[in-house]
Every structure is written in C-alpha cells, then in structure tokens.
C-alpha cells in the first residue's frame, strides 16, 4: 500500500512539473544577456549560467525522473547534441512534446551556456 501511495505521489509531482515546465507561456525567468537586435560573437559557454538555465527551463521535462524528454546526462543525448548548432536547432524549432523557445526566452549565448553545462553534467 505504501508503495502505491509513493508511486501516485511521484506521478502527481512529475505531472505538475511537466505541466509547469513544458508549457510555453511566452515569459521566462531567464533574461537574455545579449540583445537580439545587437548580434555579438558568442563567448565560450558558462557552466554556472547553463545550469541556471537548465534548472529554470529544462529540468521539468529532462530530469531523469521526469521521463518526458531525454535526460541530458544520457550518452545518447550528449552524442546527438555535441554542438551549439545542433542544440540550437531543437531549442528554436521544438520537438514534440518540447516547445520551441524564442530568442526572447533563451538567447543564443544562453544555448551555448546550456551546452557547456550539459557537457559537464553527470
């Protein structure tokens, strides 16, 4: 009985995380660090900033326990998205059930930062 209650609680929590994290409301707590109107060369990725982006925009669906999107720590994911261009393509266009993210929600440098975090995440 206790196991059933635990399973139900996990399902409810994951469901709430999925609804909160995988819906795009057009706003984001992560603010672009560079104006989309003023393109600048991308800097090397910042792992700490990438982790903050992951926690606020990605964790709800890509956490291993969420089982909605592939886990960032999996070898398959890391192999498929080794470059900022590959990651940028899926972030900008989305992939069911993942929504697309505009430059206002996550700028290009943010994607480079996110990739720096993904490459070091275990």
Backbone as CSV, one residue per row, in Angstrom:
resi,resn,N_x,N_y,N_z,CA_x,CA_y,CA_z,C_x,C_y,C_z
1,UNK,0.826,-1.196,0.000,0.000,0.000,0.000,0.872,1.261,0.000
2,UNK,1.928,1.214,0.802,2.813,2.369,0.898,3.486,2.638,-0.447
3,UNK,3.829,1.569,-1.156,4.450,1.705,-2.467,3.485,2.356,-3.449
4,UNK,2.236,2.014,-3.397,1.229,2.602,-4.290,1.096,4.094,-4.022
5,UNK,1.061,4.476,-2.760,0.962,5.889,-2.398,2.191,6.638,-2.910
6,UNK,3.364,6.048,-2.749,4.595,6.678,-3.229,4.556,6.842,-4.739
7,UNK,4.141,5.818,-5.453,4.057,5.880,-6.918,3.065,6.957,-7.348
8,UNK,1.920,7.012,-6.698,0.913,8.028,-7.031,1.462,9.429,-6.776
9,UNK,2.163,9.624,-5.687,2.738,10.939,-5.371,3.779,11.332,-6.418
10,UNK,4.628,10.383,-6.817,5.639,10.666,-7.837,4.964,11.043,-9.154
11,UNK,3.933,10.321,-9.528,3.211,10.621,-10.765,2.589,12.012,-10.702
12,UNK,2.004,12.375,-9.574,1.409,13.702,-9.427,2.466,14.801,-9.519
13,UNK,3.587,14.608,-8.845,4.650,15.613,-8.868,5.215,15.747,-10.275
14,UNK,5.497,14.633,-10.924,6.019,14.682,-12.292,5.003,15.348,-13.212
15,UNK,3.743,15.042,-13.038,2.699,15.667,-13.847,2.682,17.175,-13.677
16,UNK,2.792,17.643,-12.448,2.829,19.081,-12.201,4.065,19.724,-12.807
17,UNK,5.202,19.049,-12.681,6.441,19.576,-13.251,6.332,19.658,-14.764
18,UNK,5.765,18.624,-15.377,5.612,18.610,-16.832,4.709,19.745,-17.276
19,UNK,3.586,19.909,-16.611,2.662,20.983,-16.979,3.323,22.344,-16.797
20,UNK,4.044,22.529,-15.715,4.678,23.819,-15.449,5.878,24.056,-16.345
21,UNK,6.674,23.026,-16.599,7.912,23.209,-17.333,7.803,23.073,-18.830
22,UNK,6.822,22.336,-19.321,6.743,22.073,-20.750,5.714,22.924,-21.466
23,UNK,5.086,23.827,-20.766,4.185,24.741,-21.442,4.893,26.062,-21.607
24,UNK,4.705,26.661,-22.738,5.381,27.928,-23.012,4.389,29.052,-22.830
25,UNK,4.630,29.898,-21.856,3.711,30.997,-21.585,4.159,32.283,-22.246
26,UNK,5.306,32.233,-22.939,5.813,33.440,-23.577,6.681,34.274,-22.655
27,UNK,6.814,33.852,-21.410,7.684,34.565,-20.489,8.701,33.593,-19.936
28,UNK,9.755,34.093,-19.417,10.800,33.256,-18.867,11.474,33.993,-17.729
29,UNK,11.917,33.226,-16.741,12.654,33.850,-15.655,14.112,34.095,-16.047
30,UNK,14.555,33.480,-17.153,15.904,33.699,-17.635,15.848,34.816,-18.667
31,UNK,16.523,35.897,-18.364,16.520,37.056,-19.259,17.687,36.952,-20.224
32,UNK,17.475,37.310,-21.477,18.578,37.284,-22.420,19.698,38.196,-21.944
33,UNK,20.941,37.723,-22.093,22.069,38.532,-21.654,22.581,39.429,-22.770
34,UNK,22.133,39.192,-23.988,22.536,39.998,-25.128,21.285,40.356,-25.908
35,UNK,21.180,41.569,-26.340,20.019,41.990,-27.113,19.964,41.238,-28.426
36,UNK,18.783,40.732,-28.799,18.618,40.032,-30.064,18.864,40.979,-31.238
37,UNK,18.665,42.268,-31.036,18.855,43.238,-32.099,20.326,43.572,-32.311
38,UNK,21.179,43.249,-31.359,22.596,43.569,-31.464,23.406,42.287,-31.433
39,UNK,23.596,41.646,-32.598,24.338,40.395,-32.581,25.788,40.629,-32.179
40,UNK,26.280,39.774,-31.321,27.672,39.835,-30.905,28.240,38.432,-31.010
41,UNK,29.547,38.321,-31.143,30.134,36.975,-31.185,29.817,36.223,-29.892
42,UNK,29.535,34.942,-30.022,29.216,34.147,-28.852,30.488,33.847,-28.071
43,UNK,30.391,34.000,-26.779,31.514,33.692,-25.893,31.516,32.196,-25.623
44,UNK,32.558,31.735,-24.983,32.572,30.346,-24.536,31.459,30.169,-23.523
45,UNK,30.933,28.962,-23.437,29.835,28.701,-22.525,30.232,28.807,-21.063
46,UNK,29.314,29.289,-20.269,29.486,29.428,-18.826,28.644,28.342,-18.160
47,UNK,29.304,27.357,-17.543,28.596,26.227,-16.942,27.595,26.655,-15.872
48,UNK,27.950,27.617,-15.050,27.053,28.057,-13.966,25.786,28.685,-14.544
49,UNK,25.948,29.526,-15.558,24.771,30.114,-16.203,23.958,29.036,-16.904
50,UNK,24.647,28.075,-17.517,23.960,26.965,-18.180,23.142,26.135,-17.207
51,UNK,23.686,25.916,-16.026,22.945,25.153,-15.007,21.693,25.914,-14.581
52,UNK,21.806,27.227,-14.409,20.642,28.034,-14.030,19.563,27.963,-15.116
53,UNK,19.967,27.984,-16.369,19.015,27.873,-17.478,18.367,26.492,-17.461
54,UNK,19.175,25.460,-17.269,18.659,24.094,-17.213,17.608,23.948,-16.116
55,UNK,17.934,24.454,-14.939,17.007,24.335,-13.805,15.701,25.081,-14.091
56,UNK,15.782,26.275,-14.688,14.564,27.068,-14.871,13.759,26.680,-16.107
57,UNK,14.404,26.192,-17.163,13.672,25.926,-18.404,13.603,24.455,-18.804
58,UNK,14.533,23.639,-18.371,14.667,22.289,-18.925,14.379,21.158,-17.937
59,UNK,14.707,21.380,-16.682,14.662,20.314,-15.685,13.297,19.623,-15.602
60,UNK,12.231,20.384,-15.699,10.896,19.818,-15.546,10.609,18.677,-16.494
61,UNK,11.210,18.684,-17.664,10.976,17.627,-18.658,12.185,16.722,-18.863
62,UNK,13.388,17.252,-18.637,14.590,16.482,-18.947,15.267,15.874,-17.732
63,UNK,14.710,16.042,-16.550,15.252,15.366,-15.370,15.053,13.863,-15.561
64,UNK,16.013,13.052,-15.140,15.866,11.609,-15.329,14.542,11.062,-14.798
65,UNK,14.060,11.594,-13.675,12.810,11.089,-13.099,11.559,11.611,-13.809
66,UNK,11.684,12.628,-14.626,10.518,13.178,-15.323,10.069,12.272,-16.455
67,UNK,11.011,11.668,-17.159,10.718,10.727,-18.249,9.825,11.337,-19.322
68,UNK,9.987,12.628,-19.587,9.236,13.283,-20.661,10.161,13.464,-21.856
69,UNK,11.271,14.160,-21.623,12.290,14.328,-22.659,13.512,13.525,-22.262
70,UNK,14.442,13.323,-23.191,15.639,12.553,-22.846,16.466,13.264,-21.782
71,UNK,17.061,12.492,-20.916,17.908,13.048,-19.866,19.186,13.607,-20.480
72,UNK,19.588,14.790,-20.033,20.810,15.413,-20.534,22.053,14.604,-20.180
73,UNK,21.979,13.780,-19.163,23.152,13.030,-18.748,23.325,11.733,-19.535
74,UNK,22.377,11.400,-20.392,22.499,10.167,-21.169,23.528,10.342,-22.284
75,UNK,24.236,9.262,-22.586,25.232,9.308,-23.651,24.578,9.606,-24.996
76,UNK,23.380,9.074,-25.218,22.679,9.320,-26.478,22.399,10.796,-26.688
77,UNK,21.958,11.474,-25.637,21.663,12.907,-25.744,22.944,13.688,-25.987
78,UNK,23.964,13.397,-25.201,25.229,14.126,-25.345,25.851,13.879,-26.707
79,UNK,25.690,12.682,-27.244,26.225,12.375,-28.565,25.480,13.103,-29.677
80,UNK,24.194,13.244,-29.519,23.366,13.877,-30.548,23.510,15.398,-30.551
81,UNK,23.710,15.995,-29.392,23.766,17.455,-29.275,25.142,17.904,-28.775
82,UNK,26.170,17.607,-29.553,27.533,17.963,-29.172,27.885,19.404,-29.511
83,UNK,27.151,20.006,-30.436,27.474,21.371,-30.851,26.337,22.318,-30.503
84,UNK,26.686,23.576,-30.401,25.661,24.591,-30.127,24.651,24.638,-31.268
85,UNK,25.092,24.438,-32.516,24.172,24.464,-33.660,23.114,23.367,-33.559
86,UNK,23.537,22.159,-33.190,22.594,21.047,-33.064,21.585,21.314,-31.953
87,UNK,22.067,21.800,-30.819,21.175,22.100,-29.697,20.273,23.288,-30.041
88,UNK,20.842,24.283,-30.721,20.077,25.474,-31.076,18.910,25.119,-31.996
89,UNK,19.152,24.203,-32.926,18.096,23.806,-33.868,16.885,23.229,-33.136
90,UNK,17.109,22.317,-32.209,15.984,21.712,-31.495,15.352,22.699,-30.519
91,UNK,16.145,23.569,-29.915,15.594,24.565,-28.984,14.729,25.570,-29.740
92,UNK,15.176,26.005,-30.909,14.427,27.013,-31.682,13.179,26.442,-32.362
93,UNK,13.238,25.176,-32.800,12.096,24.604,-33.531,11.203,23.748,-32.658
94,UNK,11.730,23.267,-31.546,10.953,22.385,-30.687,10.895,20.989,-31.271
95,UNK,10.439,20.058,-30.466,10.252,18.677,-30.900,9.235,18.087,-29.934
96,UNK,8.133,17.620,-30.474,7.031,17.147,-29.640,7.533,16.206,-28.562
97,UNK,7.222,16.408,-27.310,6.335,17.413,-26.730,7.052,18.699,-26.314
98,UNK,8.330,18.834,-26.674,9.083,20.021,-26.266,8.646,21.243,-27.066
99,UNK,8.368,22.342,-26.371,8.004,23.567,-27.094,9.246,24.224,-27.684
100,UNK,9.033,25.090,-28.644,10.162,25.876,-29.151,10.397,27.051,-28.222
101,UNK,11.631,27.521,-28.172,11.994,28.664,-27.351,12.507,29.768,-28.263
102,UNK,11.912,30.932,-28.143,12.326,32.082,-28.953,13.605,32.687,-28.383
103,UNK,14.208,33.590,-29.142,15.411,34.287,-28.659,15.090,35.173,-27.458
104,UNK,13.849,35.604,-27.340,13.464,36.396,-26.165,13.418,35.517,-24.918
105,UNK,13.080,34.257,-25.079,13.031,33.339,-23.949,14.422,32.808,-23.596
106,UNK,15.231,32.543,-24.617,16.571,31.984,-24.424,17.431,32.415,-25.599
107,UNK,18.369,33.312,-25.343,19.194,33.818,-26.441,20.276,32.805,-26.828
108,UNK,20.974,33.094,-27.933,21.979,32.169,-28.449,23.092,31.911,-27.442
109,UNK,23.542,32.936,-26.746,24.587,32.738,-25.740,24.078,31.831,-24.631
110,UNK,22.792,31.945,-24.286,22.204,31.060,-23.279,22.265,29.604,-23.712
111,UNK,22.077,29.351,-25.007,22.168,27.981,-25.518,23.609,27.482,-25.421
112,UNK,24.579,28.349,-25.728,25.994,27.978,-25.597,26.310,27.681,-24.125
113,UNK,25.785,28.489,-23.210,25.975,28.249,-21.775,25.332,26.924,-21.368
114,UNK,24.127,26.673,-21.863,23.423,25.432,-21.565,24.237,24.233,-22.048
115,UNK,24.791,24.331,-23.242,25.614,23.240,-23.787,26.847,23.008,-22.915
116,UNK,27.460,24.080,-22.418,28.633,23.933,-21.533,28.239,23.143,-20.286
117,UNK,27.053,23.409,-19.742,26.586,22.673,-18.561,26.298,21.215,-18.926
118,UNK,25.611,20.989,-20.041,25.245,19.638,-20.445,26.492,18.761,-20.615
119,UNK,27.527,19.337,-21.221,28.748,18.563,-21.470,29.424,18.119,-20.174
120,UNK,29.220,18.857,-19.085,29.878,18.506,-17.826,28.940,17.819,-16.839
121,UNK,27.643,17.810,-17.116,26.667,17.208,-16.188,26.877,15.699,-16.116
122,UNK,26.688,15.185,-14.924,26.832,13.733,-14.718,25.581,13.143,-14.144
